[in-house]
Amino acid sequence: MTVVQFVIEVVGTYVATIAFGILINIPRRALNFGGWIGVLGYLLYRFTVLAGGGYVIGNLLGAVVIGVASLQAARLKKMPMILFNIPALVPLVPGGQAYQMIKNFALGHNDTAVSFLLQVVMISGAIAFGFLLSELVNRVQQRLLRHHR
């Protein structure tokens, strides 16, 4: 991957996250943070995949980072956390695999379609579990801060 390709991916991720936020009527003052949180989650996902960690682990780690960063942004901006984490998830959604699954079912290639179905289920489960883990990280962080004071 060249530097130009990397920059295009980062800019595209930011724009896609912001555009989805606009589409679902996220308040304007939450869009920039949501875009950068989406980029952060995508970068962790991408680097994990490039390092050989796989799509499922990459999505899991990306979702954890998105969840933790969304809570921090929500506290900073005094807004609900969901305004940051829903648009930030857009780069992690397994849309390509879902499309391939439907296409292969329609063409009668059931073995290939089931393979894509399993990928969609594993990636979606990893994202959900990543949010669960981010909630655990956030609670441990809050307890440590309270204990430290």
C-alpha positions as CSV (number, residue, x, y, z in Angstrom):
1,M,0.0,0.0,0.0
2,T,1.4,3.4,-1.0
3,V,1.1,6.6,1.1
4,V,-1.3,8.0,-1.4
5,Q,-3.6,5.0,-1.1
6,F,-3.4,5.2,2.6
7,V,-4.4,8.9,2.6
8,I,-7.2,8.2,0.2
9,E,-8.5,5.4,2.6
10,V,-8.3,7.7,5.6
11,V,-10.1,10.6,3.8
12,G,-12.7,8.2,2.4
13,T,-13.4,6.7,5.8
14,Y,-13.8,10.2,7.4
15,V,-16.1,11.4,4.6
16,A,-18.2,8.2,4.7
17,T,-18.6,8.5,8.5
18,I,-19.6,12.1,8.3
19,A,-21.9,11.5,5.4
20,F,-23.7,8.7,7.3
21,G,-23.9,11.0,10.3
22,I,-25.6,13.7,8.2
23,L,-27.9,11.1,6.7
24,I,-29.2,10.0,10.2
25,N,-29.4,13.6,11.5
26,I,-26.5,13.6,13.9
27,P,-26.1,17.1,15.4
28,R,-23.6,19.2,13.6
29,R,-21.3,19.6,16.6
30,A,-20.9,15.8,16.9
31,L,-20.0,15.1,13.3
32,N,-16.3,15.9,13.4
33,F,-15.7,13.8,16.5
34,G,-17.7,11.0,15.0
35,G,-15.7,11.1,11.8
36,W,-12.4,11.0,13.6
37,I,-13.6,8.1,15.9
38,G,-14.6,6.2,12.7
39,V,-11.2,6.8,11.3
40,L,-9.5,5.6,14.5
41,G,-11.6,2.4,14.6
42,Y,-11.0,1.8,10.9
43,L,-7.2,2.3,11.2
44,L,-7.0,-0.2,14.0
45,Y,-9.0,-2.6,12.0
46,R,-6.9,-2.1,8.9
47,F,-3.6,-2.4,10.7
48,T,-4.7,-5.6,12.4
49,V,-5.7,-7.1,9.1
50,L,-2.5,-6.0,7.5
51,A,-0.5,-7.5,10.4
52,G,-2.3,-10.9,9.8
53,G,-4.8,-10.6,12.6
54,G,-7.8,-11.3,10.4
55,Y,-11.1,-9.6,9.8
56,V,-12.8,-10.8,12.9
57,I,-10.1,-9.7,15.3
58,G,-9.7,-6.4,13.4
59,N,-13.4,-5.6,13.7
60,L,-13.4,-6.6,17.4
61,L,-10.5,-4.2,18.2
62,G,-11.9,-1.5,16.0
63,A,-15.3,-1.7,17.8
64,V,-13.6,-1.6,21.2
65,V,-11.7,1.6,20.2
66,I,-14.9,3.1,18.8
67,G,-16.8,2.3,22.0
68,V,-14.1,3.7,24.3
69,A,-13.5,6.8,22.2
70,S,-17.2,7.5,21.8
71,L,-17.7,7.6,25.6
72,Q,-14.8,10.0,25.9
73,A,-16.3,12.2,23.2
74,A,-19.7,12.0,24.8
75,R,-18.3,13.2,28.1
76,L,-16.3,16.0,26.4
77,K,-19.2,17.2,24.3
78,K,-21.9,16.5,26.9
79,M,-23.9,14.5,24.3
80,P,-25.2,10.9,24.2
81,M,-22.6,8.3,23.3
82,I,-24.7,6.8,20.5
83,L,-24.3,10.0,18.5
84,F,-20.6,9.1,18.1
85,N,-20.5,5.3,17.9
86,I,-23.3,4.7,15.3
87,P,-21.7,6.7,12.5
88,A,-18.2,5.6,13.5
89,L,-19.3,1.9,12.9
90,V,-20.0,2.5,9.2
91,P,-16.4,1.6,8.1
92,L,-16.6,-1.7,9.9
93,V,-19.9,-2.9,8.6
94,P,-19.5,-6.1,6.5
95,G,-21.5,-4.7,3.6
96,G,-19.3,-6.3,0.9
97,Q,-19.6,-9.7,2.4
98,A,-23.4,-9.3,2.8
99,Y,-23.7,-8.3,-0.9
100,Q,-21.6,-11.3,-2.0
101,M,-23.8,-13.6,0.1
102,I,-27.0,-12.3,-1.4
103,K,-25.6,-12.4,-5.0
104,N,-24.3,-16.0,-4.6
105,F,-27.6,-17.2,-3.1
106,A,-29.4,-15.5,-6.1
107,L,-27.1,-17.2,-8.6
108,G,-27.5,-20.6,-6.9
109,H,-23.9,-20.8,-5.6
110,N,-25.1,-21.9,-2.1
111,D,-21.7,-23.1,-0.8
112,T,-20.1,-19.8,-1.6
113,A,-23.1,-17.9,-0.2
114,V,-22.9,-19.8,3.1
115,S,-19.2,-19.0,3.4
116,F,-20.0,-15.3,3.1
117,L,-23.0,-15.7,5.5
118,L,-20.6,-17.1,8.1
119,Q,-18.2,-14.2,7.5
120,V,-21.1,-11.7,8.0
121,V,-22.2,-13.4,11.2
122,M,-18.6,-13.6,12.6
123,I,-17.8,-10.0,11.8
124,S,-21.2,-8.7,13.2
125,G,-20.7,-10.8,16.3
126,A,-17.1,-9.4,16.7
127,I,-18.5,-5.8,16.4
128,A,-21.1,-6.5,19.1
129,F,-18.6,-8.2,21.4
130,G,-16.3,-5.3,20.8
131,F,-18.9,-2.9,22.1
132,L,-19.5,-5.2,25.1
133,L,-15.7,-5.1,25.8
134,S,-15.6,-1.4,25.4
135,E,-18.3,-1.0,28.0
136,L,-16.2,-3.2,30.4
137,V,-13.1,-1.0,29.7
138,N,-15.1,2.1,30.3
139,R,-16.4,0.8,33.7
140,V,-13.0,-0.3,34.8
141,Q,-11.6,3.1,33.8
142,Q,-14.3,4.8,35.9
143,R,-13.6,2.7,38.9
144,L,-9.9,3.3,38.7
145,L,-10.5,7.1,38.4
146,R,-12.9,7.0,41.5
147,H,-10.4,4.9,43.4
148,H,-7.5,7.2,42.5
149,R,-9.3,10.3,43.8
